[in-house]
């Protein structure tokens, strides 16, 4: 999208899966990108996709407040501004709640919800200093919009992301900071590719479209929300789910 050329984005969890697809799409649109990921694979990704003129890597644990503050500060030092932030980092869980430990629950909430809080908080602080607005896109899930007996803790964390996004959207809209989220269905990522064929087929069948989503289909909606074309979209969560939540 032409209006994205020269903008600066941070993508948490950008070294693989949906995050990597989003990074690639933003680069195609002319955005300078900081890949913030806990995995050292992020450095390899950066070296393969560009050079220091348009892409950088920082090892970041999104549940660590000081590290999130540092990635914002470092991005400004590298590129001068922060225009777009994609809070994508997260972890799954399918543990039944009666078997879930308090430690596992807290770790999941620290990454999936508190990490999004930290990322939004410090992105908004920086965008307010710049006084030119910005766009934040949070990674929710269809399981943040509906209940799922097989992913209770994960659903709770993503439901929190959905309502955090609503509240932040209305809180900062008048300052030109747009906060939205996307809620993907089951997407064909390397993680799902490891599952057996019957499991994948069952996932395909829960979507009215009859297939899994592709990472690029999520990335294109993120790019739309990052752009001026979404200037009247505030505080919403867009399902990208082949009709799953419309049933």
C-alpha positions in Angstrom: 0.0 0.0 0.0 1.6 3.3 -1.1 0.7 5.2 2.1 2.8 2.7 4.1 6.0 3.4 2.4 8.6 4.7 4.8 6.5 3.9 7.9 8.2 2.1 10.8 6.7 -1.1 12.4 7.4 -3.4 15.3 6.1 -6.9 15.1 6.4 -9.1 18.2 6.7 -12.8 17.6 7.8 -11.9 14.1 10.3 -14.7 13.5 7.9 -17.4 12.5 4.3 -18.3 11.6 1.8 -15.5 11.3 4.3 -13.0 12.6 6.7 -13.8 9.8 4.0 -13.5 7.2 3.1 -10.1 8.6 6.7 -9.0 8.5 7.1 -10.1 4.9 3.9 -8.3 3.9 4.9 -5.0 5.6 8.3 -5.1 3.9 6.6 -5.6 0.5 4.5 -2.5 1.3 7.7 -0.5 2.0 7.6 -0.5 5.8 10.8 -0.5 7.9 10.3 -3.4 10.4 11.8 -4.3 13.7 11.3 -8.1 14.4 10.9 -8.5 18.2 11.0 -12.2 19.1 12.2 -14.4 21.9 13.8 -16.8 19.4 17.2 -16.2 18.0 15.8 -17.3 14.7 14.7 -13.8 14.3 18.3 -12.8 13.4 18.4 -15.3 10.6 15.0 -14.1 9.3 16.3 -10.5 9.2 19.4 -11.4 7.3 17.4 -13.3 4.7 14.7 -10.6 4.2 16.7 -7.4 4.0 19.4 -5.3 5.5 19.8 -2.8 8.4 18.4 -0.1 6.2 14.9 -1.6 6.4 14.8 -4.4 9.0 16.3 -5.1 12.4 16.0 -7.8 15.0 15.7 -7.6 18.8 15.5 -10.6 21.2 12.5 -9.7 23.3 10.4 -11.5 26.0 7.1 -9.7 25.7 6.3 -10.6 29.3 9.3 -8.6 30.5 8.2 -4.9 30.8 11.7 -3.5 30.6 12.4 -5.4 27.4 9.3 -4.0 25.7 10.3 -0.5 26.8 13.7 -1.1 25.3 12.4 -2.3 21.9 10.4 0.9 21.6 13.4 3.0 22.5 15.7 1.1 20.2 13.3 1.3 17.3 13.2 5.1 17.6 17.0 5.2 17.7 17.2 3.1 14.5 14.4 4.5 12.5 13.3 7.8 14.2 9.7 6.9 14.9 7.2 4.2 15.7 4.1 4.2 13.4 2.8 0.7 13.5 2.9 -2.0 16.2 1.7 -5.5 15.8 1.3 -7.3 19.1 1.5 -10.9 17.7 3.6 -12.9 20.2 1.7 -15.6 22.0 1.7 -19.2 23.1 -1.0 -22.0 22.9 -2.5 -24.2 25.5 -4.9 -27.1 25.4 -4.6 -28.3 29.0 -8.0 -29.0 30.7 -8.6 -26.4 33.4 -8.7 -29.1 36.2 -5.2 -30.1 35.2 -3.8 -26.7 34.5 -1.2 -25.6 37.1 -1.2 -22.0 38.5 2.3 -21.6 37.1 1.3 -22.6 33.6 -1.8 -20.4 33.7 0.3 -17.4 34.9 2.9 -17.9 32.2 0.3 -18.0 29.4 -1.4 -14.9 30.8 1.9 -13.1 31.1 2.7 -13.7 27.5 -0.7 -13.6 25.7 -2.3 -10.8 27.7 0.1 -8.9 29.9 2.6 -8.9 27.0 0.0 -7.3 24.8 -0.7 -4.8 27.6 3.0 -3.9 27.8 3.3 -3.6 24.0 0.3 -1.4 23.7 1.2 0.7 26.8 4.7 1.7 25.6 3.7 2.0 21.9 0.9 4.4 22.9 3.3 6.4 25.1 5.7 6.8 22.1 2.9 7.6 19.6 1.5 10.3 21.9 5.0 11.9 22.1 5.2 11.9 18.4 1.8 13.6 18.1 1.1 12.1 14.7 -1.1 9.1 15.6 -0.4 5.5 14.7 -1.9 2.1 14.3 -1.7 -0.8 16.8 -2.9 -4.3 15.7 -3.3 -6.9 18.4 -3.4 -10.7 17.7 -6.6 -12.1 19.1 -8.2 -15.4 18.0 -11.5 -16.9 17.1 -11.2 -18.5 20.5 -11.3 -15.0 22.1 -14.8 -14.6 20.5 -16.3 -18.0 21.3 -15.8 -20.5 24.0 -13.7 -23.7 23.5 -13.6 -26.6 25.9 -10.3 -27.7 24.6 -8.4 -24.4 25.0 -9.9 -22.8 28.1 -6.8 -20.8 29.3 -5.9 -19.7 25.8 -9.5 -18.6 25.1 -9.5 -16.6 28.3 -6.3 -14.8 27.4 -7.5 -14.0 23.9 -10.9 -12.8 25.2 -8.9 -10.4 27.3 -7.1 -9.1 24.2 -10.4 -8.5 22.5 -11.8 -6.3 25.3 -8.4 -4.6 25.9 -8.5 -3.6 22.2 -12.0 -2.3 22.5 -11.2 -0.1 25.5 -7.9 1.2 24.1 -9.5 1.9 20.8 -12.1 4.3 22.3 -9.6 5.7 24.8 -7.1 7.0 22.2 -9.1 7.5 19.0 -9.2 11.3 19.3 -5.4 11.3 19.5 -5.2 9.5 16.1 -4.0 6.3 17.6 -6.1 3.4 16.2 -6.1 0.2 18.2 -7.7 -2.8 16.5 -7.3 -6.6 16.5 -7.5 -9.6 14.2 -9.0 -12.9 15.2 -7.7 -15.7 12.9 -9.3 -19.1 12.6 -7.1 -22.1 12.1 -4.3 -21.1 9.9 -1.9 -23.3 7.9 1.3 -22.6 9.8 4.3 -24.9 10.3 2.9 -25.7 13.7 -0.3 -27.2 12.2 1.7 -28.9 9.5 3.1 -31.2 12.2 -0.4 -32.6 13.1 -1.8 -35.8 11.6 -4.0 -35.7 8.6 -7.2 -36.5 10.5 -6.7 -33.7 12.9 -6.1 -31.2 10.1 -9.2 -32.4 8.2 -11.3 -31.9 11.4 -9.9 -28.3 11.6 -10.8 -27.7 8.0 -14.3 -28.9 8.4 -15.2 -26.5 11.3 -14.8 -23.6 8.8 -17.7 -23.0 6.4 -15.3 -22.3 3.6 -14.0 -25.9 4.1 -10.3 -25.2 4.4 -7.6 -23.7 6.7 -6.6 -20.1 6.3 -3.2 -19.1 4.8 -0.8 -16.8 6.7 -0.9 -14.2 3.9 -4.7 -13.9 4.3 -4.1 -12.7 7.9 -1.2 -10.5 6.9 -3.2 -8.7 4.3 -5.8 -7.7 6.9 -3.1 -6.5 9.2 -1.6 -4.4 6.4 -5.1 -2.9 5.8 -5.5 -2.0 9.5 -2.1 -0.4 9.5 -2.9 1.8 6.5 -4.9 5.0 6.1 -7.5 2.9 4.3 -8.7 1.8 7.8 -8.8 5.3 9.2 -12.4 4.9 10.4 -11.8 1.4 12.0 -11.4 1.8 15.7 -11.5 -0.7 18.6 -12.7 -3.6 16.6 -11.6 -7.2 16.2 -11.9 -8.6 12.7 -12.4 -12.3 12.4 -10.3 -13.9 9.6 -11.9 -17.3 9.9 -13.6 -18.6 6.8 -17.0 -18.1 8.4 -16.2 -19.9 11.7 -17.7 -17.2 14.0 -20.6 -16.5 11.7 -22.1 -19.9 12.2 
